[in-house]
Amino acid sequence: MEEWRKPFVKEKTKIFLPANGLAACAKTESVETTKAIMSVIRKIPNEEFFILNINRFGTKLGQNRNFRLHLEKNLSNQAMKKIIATLALVFASFFAFSQASCCFVKKDGMQLLASNKAFIKSHALPKAYHHVSKAGGVMVEFKTPDDQMAKGFYIAADKPSNITLFVFQEWWGLNDHIKREAEHFYSTLGNVNVLAIDMYDGKVATTREEAAKYMGGANPARLEAIIKGAIAYVGPKAKIATVGWCFGGSLSLKASILAGKQAAACVMYYGMPVKDVEQLKLLQTDVLGLFAGKEQFINLTVVKEFEANMKTAGKGIQTKIFDAEHAFANPSNPNFDKAATEEAWGLAVNYFKARLK
């Protein structure tokens, strides 16, 4: 047997490359990892290459890529190790590129509303509020898959817990009002961790125009990277629940989709739902949607379409439409509706408590 083929000799032998456990195999018919199925579709002993077919998980049709693995004959074992290390970088680069591409690649209907003058005008300027945490909440940083850093307001559970609630901001940004709401959930739900995620990288709007600029101008790829970074921050064993208002309502649903099997519960307040049924099929939790019946943008038609799409996707959905305006549950909103807020709060808390055990 020629020296250069020794690593690929035995039937069902896998060569594990130092790229997060990614495996490559040339003698076996196929090898499956959590990232892909790689099959040897052509193997030419007397030539200087193999051709592998790679089907990446997470897309409708998969992504097929052929790689010619050039292997020179009569390589020493040391040289072969270098080749394997090189292949590791090739595969790692491929999957890093694949994961960097967005599941939500386009600005959604919520972001597009940022250019709607009537929508902008419908938001009353929030009342001033300064939050001082009584639960030990602190700002934390975490890495994101686009090689940047993101921040969030984090409150650790009193005792070690594998449950984390992600809290998503309104279109204003991660302001003190959102920190207050995060702490309210923390004190009500019991022993859970809470992370209010900064989706604007430190920017907080104080005017309608700024809010529209930040929401409308947010890069979907960056938004997704921040969410993925937060998921990685809480760890692979964490059960993740999500809640958000306005722009954050939309982000709450998207985060639960991105959380995959870690998703445990999702509450969205008057946010634009994901409309792609194929994306909704990825949900691993049901959803509680709390909407404002008096608003003209995320209106009854939008809600009914969402319910139909969730049914088509085979996912559970509960909705409640309140006789109130958009942003009715924000205490800093001059149009704050106390009765609707209290009812919505009760529904959200009971929903979470039933699922976060």
KOLPA-406437 format. One line per 2 residues: number of its first residue (from 0); their letters; for each residue z negated, x negated, y negated of C-alpha. Coordinates in nm, 4 decimals. Each point is the difference from the previous one (the first is absolute). Layout:
// residues N
NUM> a> Z/X/Y  ...
***
This chain:
// residues 357
0> me> 0.0000/0.0000/0.0000  0.0942/-0.1353/-0.3364
2> ew> -0.2930/-0.0974/-0.2230  0.1059/0.2238/-0.2882
4> rk> -0.0202/0.3136/0.2160  -0.3454/-0.0532/0.1492
6> pf> -0.1866/0.2244/-0.2465  0.2255/0.2886/0.1019
8> vk> 0.0038/-0.0457/0.3791  -0.2428/0.2446/0.1567
10> ek> 0.0642/0.3701/0.0342  -0.2145/0.1967/-0.2489
12> tk> -0.1167/-0.3128/-0.1744  -0.0772/0.0588/-0.3651
14> if> -0.0158/-0.2671/-0.2631  -0.2503/0.1006/-0.2634
16> lp> 0.0921/-0.1306/-0.3390  -0.2602/-0.0637/-0.2735
18> an> 0.1077/0.2954/-0.2096  -0.2722/0.2594/0.0454
20> gl> 0.0511/0.0121/0.3742  0.3730/0.0603/-0.0242
22> aa> 0.1532/-0.0778/0.3398  0.3484/-0.1238/0.0874
24> ca> 0.1358/-0.0053/0.3509  0.3310/-0.1234/0.1299
26> kt> -0.0231/0.0435/0.3762  -0.1458/0.3494/0.0077
28> es> 0.2118/0.3012/-0.0722  -0.2106/0.1114/-0.2931
30> ve> -0.3320/-0.0499/-0.1729  -0.1883/0.2587/-0.2024
32> tt> -0.2471/-0.0612/-0.2811  -0.1585/0.2267/-0.2589
34> ka> 0.2746/-0.1058/-0.2383  0.3174/0.0119/0.2065
36> im> 0.1796/0.0084/0.3300  0.2026/-0.3140/0.0554
38> sv> 0.2516/-0.0037/0.2817  0.2136/-0.2834/0.1266
40> ir> 0.3450/0.1533/-0.0118  0.1902/-0.3174/0.0708
42> ki> -0.1088/-0.3181/0.1730  0.2426/-0.2855/0.0529
44> pn> -0.1479/-0.2890/0.2027  0.2883/-0.2332/-0.0598
46> ee> 0.0172/0.0655/-0.3726  -0.2359/-0.0927/-0.2781
48> ff> -0.1379/0.3361/-0.1072  -0.1595/0.3286/0.0970
50> il> 0.0633/0.3275/-0.1812  -0.2926/0.2374/-0.0429
52> ni> 0.0140/0.3641/-0.1027  -0.2924/0.1053/-0.2201
54> nr> -0.0958/0.3640/-0.0533  -0.2674/0.0347/-0.2642
56> fg> -0.2406/0.2922/0.0205  -0.0534/0.2303/-0.2954
58> tk> 0.3532/0.1105/-0.0837  0.2053/0.2971/0.1121
60> lg> 0.2641/-0.2010/0.1829  -0.1644/-0.3392/0.0203
62> qn> 0.1455/-0.3103/-0.1537  0.2173/-0.2053/0.2308
64> rn> 0.0303/-0.3687/-0.0748  0.1616/-0.2714/0.2088
66> fr> -0.1395/-0.3475/-0.0188  0.1758/-0.2990/0.1521
68> lh> -0.2685/-0.2315/0.1192  0.1647/-0.3417/0.0057
70> le> -0.1633/-0.2182/0.2593  0.1326/-0.3470/0.0630
72> kn> 0.0082/-0.1243/0.3553  -0.2340/-0.2685/0.1299
74> ls> -0.2651/0.0564/-0.2656  -0.3402/-0.1508/0.0656
76> nq> -0.3047/0.2262/0.0278  -0.1130/-0.1183/-0.3419
78> am> 0.3355/0.0862/-0.1494  -0.0104/0.3394/0.1697
80> kk> -0.3378/0.0698/-0.1620  0.1609/-0.0649/-0.3368
82> ii> 0.2806/0.2410/0.0866  -0.2537/0.2660/0.0981
84> at> -0.1880/-0.0499/-0.3263  0.3275/0.0381/-0.1882
86> la> 0.0773/0.3224/0.1847  -0.3460/0.1258/-0.0905
88> lv> 0.0841/-0.0424/-0.3673  0.3327/0.1778/0.0496
90> fa> -0.1607/0.3009/0.1646  -0.2931/0.0040/-0.2407
92> sf> 0.2383/-0.0040/-0.2953  0.2028/0.2817/0.1494
94> fa> -0.3001/0.2250/0.0509  -0.1518/-0.0878/-0.3346
96> fs> 0.3256/0.1065/-0.1619  0.0070/0.3186/0.2047
98> qa> -0.3555/0.0948/-0.0974  0.0617/-0.0793/-0.3662
100> sc> 0.2638/0.2720/-0.0153  -0.1524/0.3278/-0.1108
102> cf> -0.0605/0.3026/0.2084  0.0162/0.1794/-0.3376
104> vk> 0.2831/-0.1902/-0.1640  0.0804/0.2389/-0.2828
106> kd> -0.2005/0.1512/-0.2794  -0.1126/0.3408/0.1141
108> gm> -0.0074/0.3304/-0.1808  -0.3434/-0.0779/-0.1423
110> ql> 0.1172/-0.3182/-0.1693  0.3122/0.1718/-0.1291
112> la> -0.2200/0.2542/-0.1787  -0.1051/-0.2841/-0.2294
114> sn> 0.3238/0.0526/-0.1926  -0.0570/0.3742/-0.0342
116> ka> -0.1246/0.0717/-0.3527  -0.1594/0.3297/0.1006
118> fi> -0.1916/-0.1702/0.2813  -0.1196/-0.2746/-0.2353
120> ks> -0.1102/0.2530/-0.2596  -0.1861/0.2060/0.2600
122> ha> -0.2586/-0.2770/0.0415  -0.2887/0.0249/-0.2422
124> lp> -0.1493/-0.3311/-0.1061  -0.3090/-0.0758/0.2113
126> ka> -0.3422/0.0043/-0.1590  -0.1696/-0.3350/-0.0405
128> yh> -0.2243/-0.0961/0.2901  -0.1687/-0.3253/0.1007
130> hv> -0.1095/-0.0361/0.3591  -0.2989/-0.2039/0.1094
132> sk> -0.0208/-0.0189/0.3774  -0.3287/0.1060/0.1556
134> ag> 0.1198/-0.0798/0.3523  0.0837/-0.3672/-0.0454
136> gv> 0.3735/0.0467/-0.0484  0.1849/-0.3198/-0.0846
138> mv> 0.3562/-0.1064/-0.0685  0.1540/-0.1901/0.2922
140> ef> 0.3283/-0.1835/0.0552  0.2204/-0.0023/0.3071
142> kt> 0.3313/-0.1532/0.1005  0.3181/0.2063/0.0187
144> pd> 0.3015/-0.0665/0.2246  0.2175/-0.0863/-0.3010
146> dq> -0.2061/-0.3174/-0.0552  -0.1971/0.1449/-0.2884
148> ma> -0.3535/0.1266/-0.0492  -0.1255/0.3517/-0.0644
150> kg> -0.3329/0.1434/-0.1078  -0.2194/0.2956/0.0712
152> fy> -0.3405/0.1491/-0.0742  -0.1947/-0.0373/0.3237
154> ia> -0.3260/0.1576/0.1148  -0.1281/-0.1213/0.3353
156> ad> -0.1764/0.2385/0.2358  -0.3788/-0.0354/0.0248
158> kp> 0.0376/-0.0912/0.3674  0.3045/-0.1607/0.1663
160> sn> 0.2705/0.2633/0.0348  0.3588/-0.0032/0.1241
162> it> 0.0894/0.2920/-0.2280  0.1571/-0.0626/-0.3406
164> lf> 0.1137/0.2566/-0.2540  0.2924/-0.1109/-0.2171
166> vf> -0.0148/0.1638/-0.3445  0.3212/0.0166/-0.2037
168> qe> 0.0162/0.0249/-0.3759  0.1689/0.2573/-0.2207
170> ww> 0.2963/-0.1131/-0.2077  -0.2444/-0.1511/-0.2526
172> gl> -0.0945/-0.2847/0.2342  -0.3269/-0.1163/0.1534
174> nd> -0.2212/0.1105/-0.2865  -0.3719/0.0733/-0.0060
176> hi> 0.0580/0.3641/0.0875  0.1561/-0.0998/0.3338
178> kr> -0.2874/-0.2402/0.0651  -0.2394/0.2881/-0.0602
180> ea> 0.1897/0.2203/0.2458  0.0001/-0.2819/0.2564
182> eh> -0.3760/-0.0292/-0.0338  -0.0381/0.3771/0.0246
184> fy> 0.1788/-0.0016/0.3357  -0.2084/-0.2986/0.1086
186> st> -0.3307/0.1712/-0.0714  0.1139/0.3273/0.1591
188> lg> 0.1728/-0.1111/0.3206  -0.2804/-0.2207/0.1266
190> nv> 0.0453/-0.3363/0.1642  0.3602/-0.0844/-0.0949
192> nv> 0.1652/-0.2812/-0.1914  0.2020/0.1039/-0.3041
194> la> 0.2868/-0.1924/-0.1582  0.1592/0.1313/-0.3213
196> id> 0.3261/-0.1946/-0.0125  0.1499/-0.1312/-0.3235
198> my> 0.3664/0.0962/0.0332  0.0998/-0.1272/-0.3465
200> dg> -0.1256/-0.3584/0.0370  -0.2598/0.0291/-0.2728
202> kv> 0.1830/0.2281/-0.2422  -0.1795/0.3156/-0.1151
204> at> 0.1709/0.2534/-0.2260  -0.1735/0.1535/-0.2992
206> tr> 0.2975/0.2056/-0.1230  0.2458/0.2327/0.1697
208> ee> 0.2846/-0.2356/-0.0851  -0.1741/-0.2929/0.1673
210> aa> -0.0785/0.2067/0.3073  0.3622/0.1106/0.0289
212> ky> 0.1139/-0.3607/-0.0396  -0.2351/-0.1295/0.2683
214> mg> 0.0662/0.2748/0.2523  0.3744/0.0153/-0.0552
216> ga> 0.0378/-0.3762/-0.0131  -0.2037/-0.0841/0.3095
218> np> 0.2066/-0.1815/0.2617  -0.0143/0.1915/0.3327
220> ar> 0.0051/-0.3305/0.1879  -0.3050/-0.1205/-0.1909
222> le> -0.1810/0.3308/0.0480  0.0565/-0.0238/0.3737
224> ai> -0.1054/-0.3651/0.0071  -0.3288/0.0870/-0.1716
226> ik> -0.0695/0.2752/0.2531  0.0847/-0.2295/0.2917
228> ga> -0.2246/-0.2663/-0.1486  -0.2860/0.2493/-0.0186
230> ia> 0.0569/0.1000/0.3633  -0.0136/-0.3655/0.1023
232> yv> -0.3109/-0.0507/-0.2154  -0.2047/0.2623/0.1866
234> gp> 0.1187/-0.1334/0.3351  0.1911/0.1218/0.3057
236> ka> -0.2990/0.1857/0.1466  -0.0701/0.2053/-0.3113
238> ki> 0.0425/0.3755/-0.0061  0.1688/0.0787/-0.3299
240> at> -0.0273/0.3209/-0.1997  0.1866/0.0522/-0.3264
242> vg> -0.0378/0.2147/-0.3103  0.1727/0.0045/-0.3363
244> wc> 0.0893/0.2116/-0.3008  0.3322/0.0426/-0.1840
246> fg> 0.1972/-0.3225/0.0652  -0.2860/-0.0930/0.2307
248> gs> 0.0540/0.3178/0.1999  0.3458/-0.1246/0.0907
250> ls> -0.1377/-0.3470/0.0745  -0.2720/0.1474/0.2218
252> lk> 0.2621/0.1536/0.2269  0.2108/-0.3163/0.0046
254> as> -0.3029/-0.2147/0.0790  -0.0887/0.2187/0.2969
256> il> 0.3547/-0.0398/0.1269  -0.0165/-0.3777/-0.0428
258> ag> -0.3419/-0.0151/0.1702  0.1564/0.1123/0.3273
260> kq> -0.2529/0.0462/0.2799  -0.2818/-0.1037/-0.2343
262> aa> 0.0488/0.3153/-0.2077  -0.2885/0.2411/0.0473
264> ac> 0.0284/0.2530/-0.2854  0.2122/0.0682/-0.3078
266> vm> -0.0768/0.2088/-0.3081  0.2492/0.0307/-0.2842
268> yy> -0.0673/0.1735/-0.3289  0.3110/0.1342/-0.1787
270> gm> 0.2230/-0.2948/0.0896  0.3693/0.0107/0.0892
272> pv> 0.0263/0.0062/0.3803  0.2210/-0.2270/0.2077
274> kd> 0.3100/0.2047/0.0798  0.1574/-0.2152/0.2724
276> ve> -0.0873/0.1637/0.3327  0.0604/-0.3264/0.1862
278> ql> -0.2668/-0.1682/-0.2108  -0.2375/0.2929/0.0465
280> kl> 0.0407/-0.0384/0.3763  -0.1720/-0.3377/-0.0314
282> lq> -0.3243/0.1682/-0.1112  -0.2874/-0.0333/0.2458
284> td> -0.2279/0.2447/-0.1810  0.0155/0.3494/-0.1399
286> vl> 0.0010/0.0606/-0.3763  -0.1972/0.2116/-0.2444
288> gl> 0.2044/0.0815/-0.3104  -0.1717/0.1361/-0.3125
290> fa> 0.2483/0.1225/-0.2587  0.0077/0.1603/-0.3444
292> gk> 0.1663/0.3395/-0.0076  0.0604/0.0073/-0.3763
294> eq> 0.2005/-0.3193/-0.0271  0.3797/0.0102/-0.0016
296> fi> 0.0707/-0.3394/0.1543  -0.1778/-0.0293/0.3354
298> nl> 0.0269/0.3746/0.0331  -0.0158/0.2605/0.2748
300> tv> 0.3566/-0.0786/0.1109  -0.0890/-0.3676/0.0457
302> vk> -0.3129/0.0900/0.1959  0.1846/0.2400/0.2308
304> ef> 0.2668/-0.2632/0.0652  -0.2737/-0.2500/0.0839
306> ea> -0.1604/0.2426/0.2453  0.3378/0.0613/0.1670
308> nm> 0.0756/-0.3720/0.0226  -0.3400/-0.0718/0.1532
310> kt> 0.0576/0.2734/0.2560  0.3400/-0.1474/0.0856
312> ag> -0.1635/-0.3413/0.0355  -0.2606/0.1484/0.2329
314> kg> -0.2932/-0.0855/-0.2281  -0.3005/0.2047/-0.1055
316> iq> -0.0219/0.1194/-0.3596  -0.2521/0.2073/-0.1943
318> tk> 0.0703/0.0959/-0.3582  -0.1873/0.1776/-0.2745
320> if> 0.1673/0.1043/-0.3242  -0.2431/0.0496/-0.2876
322> da> 0.0524/0.2199/-0.3034  -0.0172/-0.3039/-0.2240
324> eh> 0.2042/-0.2591/-0.1844  0.1017/-0.3483/0.1128
326> af> -0.2917/-0.2475/-0.0103  -0.2511/0.2854/0.0158
328> an> -0.2467/-0.2131/0.1993  -0.0372/-0.2801/-0.2549
330> ps> -0.3326/0.0374/-0.1849  0.1353/-0.2176/-0.2814
332> np> 0.2896/0.2401/-0.0467  -0.0535/0.2436/-0.2905
334> nf> 0.1595/0.2664/0.2239  -0.2470/-0.0685/0.2807
336> dk> -0.0511/0.3065/0.2225  -0.3538/-0.0168/0.1340
338> aa> 0.0253/0.2899/0.2445  0.3260/-0.1212/0.1558
340> te> -0.1328/-0.3553/0.0128  -0.3165/0.0996/0.1828
342> ea> 0.1930/0.2037/0.2548  0.2513/-0.2803/0.0542
344> wg> -0.2829/-0.2519/0.0309  -0.1675/0.2074/0.2686
346> la> 0.3229/0.0260/0.1962  0.0651/-0.3744/-0.0256
348> vn> -0.3538/-0.1017/0.0983  -0.0124/0.2369/0.2985
350> yf> 0.3430/-0.1220/0.1103  -0.1098/-0.3647/-0.0145
352> ka> -0.3344/0.0588/0.1702  0.1713/0.1731/0.2900
354> rl> 0.2271/-0.3003/0.0594  -0.1997/-0.3050/-0.1001
356> k> -0.2510/-0.0189/0.2809
***
